[in-house]
Amino acid sequence: MKLIKIINPEGVLEEEVGDYRVREAGRAVVMDSDGMIALLYVTEKSYYKLPGGGIEDTEDKMMALKRECQEEIGCDVEVIGEIGTIIEYRKIFSLKQTSYCYLAKVKGEKGKPDFTDSEKANGFKQVWLPYNEALKALRDSKATNVEGGAYIVPRDTAFLQEAKDLIKKYENKI
């Protein structure tokens, strides 16, 4: 999968990374039958993000991606293309995270999210927006925390921008 970006705002050096915890995550740009893009609005931290999250021990990338989409946007999804990867060096958490992002479409009916207690506490809300509005929402996010502002928003903005041509290619198939 193509590397889209490395996010390293704290200037982590290669020799530091050896001591970091490693995390992999599956993420998706999910489109519904009307071409709307799924986002999550984190109301307590004032930013938007794409659905997705960590790959658990017993999961592969696709299993994790589908589970996260079911939990966060209440939808079964079908992956229709690869967008790419982004690596984040999060010095504040001693973490190296690699996110694998895919283009997916909603399979069947939209359901309701099943947010975790932490997501509920952060005021997660599901929203569906046209591509240009989704990109604007991400770009205009004014995250009130470092994780959102320095990592999540830049990562998901880059994923959505990278997905544009793939979305155009598949628009007539969704």
C-alpha positions as CSV (number, residue, x, y, z in Angstrom):
1,M,0.0,0.0,0.0
2,K,1.3,3.4,-0.9
3,L,2.7,5.7,1.9
4,I,0.8,9.0,1.7
5,K,2.4,10.9,4.6
6,I,4.5,10.7,7.7
7,I,3.2,12.8,10.6
8,N,6.0,13.8,13.0
9,P,5.3,17.2,14.5
10,E,7.5,16.6,17.5
11,G,10.6,15.7,15.5
12,V,11.0,12.1,16.7
13,L,14.4,10.7,15.8
14,E,14.8,7.1,14.5
15,E,16.7,6.0,17.6
16,E,13.8,7.0,19.8
17,V,11.2,4.9,17.9
18,G,12.7,1.6,19.0
19,D,11.2,2.1,22.5
20,Y,7.8,3.1,21.2
21,R,4.7,1.1,21.4
22,V,3.5,0.1,17.9
23,R,-0.1,0.3,16.9
24,E,-1.8,-0.5,13.6
25,A,-5.3,0.9,12.6
26,G,-7.8,0.4,9.8
27,R,-9.6,3.5,8.5
28,A,-12.1,4.2,5.7
29,V,-13.6,6.8,3.6
30,V,-17.1,5.4,3.5
31,M,-19.6,6.5,0.9
32,D,-23.4,5.8,1.0
33,S,-25.5,5.3,-2.1
34,D,-26.0,9.1,-2.5
35,G,-22.2,9.7,-2.5
36,M,-22.2,11.1,1.0
37,I,-19.1,10.6,3.1
38,A,-19.2,9.3,6.7
39,L,-17.5,11.4,9.3
40,L,-17.5,11.5,13.1
41,Y,-17.7,14.8,14.9
42,V,-15.9,14.7,18.3
43,T,-18.0,17.5,20.0
44,E,-15.9,17.7,23.2
45,K,-12.7,18.2,21.2
46,S,-14.1,20.2,18.2
47,Y,-12.8,18.1,15.3
48,Y,-14.0,15.7,12.6
49,K,-12.5,12.3,11.8
50,L,-12.9,9.4,9.6
51,P,-14.3,6.1,11.0
52,G,-11.7,3.6,12.0
53,G,-9.5,2.4,14.8
54,G,-7.0,0.0,16.2
55,I,-6.5,-3.5,14.9
56,E,-7.0,-6.0,17.8
57,D,-4.8,-9.1,18.3
58,T,-7.1,-11.6,16.6
59,E,-8.0,-9.3,13.7
60,D,-6.5,-8.6,10.3
61,K,-6.9,-5.2,8.7
62,M,-10.2,-5.9,7.0
63,M,-11.8,-7.4,10.1
64,A,-10.8,-4.4,12.1
65,L,-12.0,-2.0,9.5
66,K,-15.4,-3.6,9.2
67,R,-15.8,-3.9,13.0
68,E,-14.9,-0.2,13.4
69,C,-17.3,0.9,10.7
70,Q,-20.1,-1.2,12.3
71,E,-19.3,0.3,15.7
72,E,-18.7,4.0,14.7
73,I,-21.2,4.5,11.9
74,G,-23.5,1.6,12.3
75,C,-22.9,0.2,8.8
76,D,-21.6,-2.9,7.1
77,V,-19.2,-1.9,4.4
78,E,-17.6,-3.3,1.3
79,V,-14.1,-2.2,0.5
80,I,-13.7,-1.1,-3.1
81,G,-10.2,0.2,-3.1
82,E,-7.0,1.0,-1.2
83,I,-6.2,4.7,-0.4
84,G,-2.8,4.3,1.3
85,T,-1.0,4.4,4.7
86,I,0.0,7.2,7.0
87,I,2.6,6.8,9.8
88,E,2.4,8.9,12.9
89,Y,5.2,9.3,15.4
90,R,3.4,10.4,18.6
91,K,6.2,11.4,21.0
92,I,3.7,12.5,23.7
93,F,2.4,8.9,23.8
94,S,5.6,7.1,22.9
95,L,3.7,5.6,20.0
96,K,4.3,4.8,16.3
97,Q,1.0,4.3,14.6
98,T,0.4,3.1,11.1
99,S,-3.0,3.6,9.6
100,Y,-4.2,1.7,6.6
101,C,-7.0,3.5,4.8
102,Y,-9.5,2.2,2.3
103,L,-12.4,3.4,0.2
104,A,-15.6,1.6,1.1
105,K,-19.3,1.7,0.3
106,V,-22.2,1.1,2.7
107,K,-23.6,-2.4,2.2
108,G,-27.3,-2.6,3.0
109,E,-29.1,-0.2,5.3
110,K,-27.4,2.4,7.5
111,G,-27.7,1.6,11.2
112,K,-26.9,3.3,14.4
113,P,-23.4,3.6,15.9
114,D,-22.5,1.7,19.0
115,F,-20.0,4.1,20.6
116,T,-17.7,3.1,23.4
117,D,-18.0,4.8,26.8
118,S,-15.0,6.9,25.9
119,E,-16.5,7.9,22.5
120,K,-19.8,8.8,24.2
121,A,-17.9,10.9,26.8
122,N,-16.2,12.7,23.9
123,G,-19.5,13.4,22.3
124,F,-19.0,11.4,19.1
125,K,-21.7,12.2,16.5
126,Q,-22.1,10.5,13.1
127,V,-22.5,12.9,10.1
128,W,-22.8,12.3,6.4
129,L,-21.6,15.0,4.0
130,P,-20.8,15.5,0.3
131,Y,-17.1,15.1,-0.5
132,N,-16.3,18.8,-0.6
133,E,-18.2,19.6,2.6
134,A,-16.5,16.6,4.3
135,L,-13.1,17.9,3.3
136,K,-13.9,21.4,4.4
137,A,-15.2,20.1,7.8
138,L,-11.9,18.2,8.3
139,R,-9.7,21.2,7.1
140,D,-11.6,23.7,9.3
141,S,-11.5,21.5,12.4
142,K,-10.1,23.5,15.4
143,A,-9.2,20.6,17.7
144,T,-8.9,21.6,21.3
145,N,-6.4,18.8,22.1
146,V,-3.0,17.9,20.7
147,E,-4.0,14.4,19.5
148,G,-6.8,15.8,17.4
149,G,-5.0,18.9,16.1
150,A,-1.5,17.5,15.5
151,Y,-2.4,14.0,14.4
152,I,-6.0,13.0,13.7
153,V,-7.1,16.0,11.6
154,P,-4.0,16.1,9.4
155,R,-4.1,12.3,8.9
156,D,-7.7,12.1,8.0
157,T,-7.6,15.3,5.8
158,A,-4.7,13.7,3.9
159,F,-6.6,10.4,3.5
160,L,-9.7,12.2,2.2
161,Q,-7.7,14.3,-0.2
162,E,-5.9,11.2,-1.5
163,A,-9.3,9.4,-2.0
164,K,-10.7,12.0,-4.4
165,D,-9.5,10.3,-7.6
166,L,-10.5,6.9,-6.4
167,I,-14.0,8.2,-5.4
168,K,-14.4,9.7,-8.9
169,K,-13.4,6.4,-10.5
170,Y,-16.0,4.5,-8.5
171,E,-18.8,7.0,-8.3
172,N,-20.8,5.3,-11.0
173,K,-20.4,1.9,-9.3
174,I,-21.7,3.0,-5.8
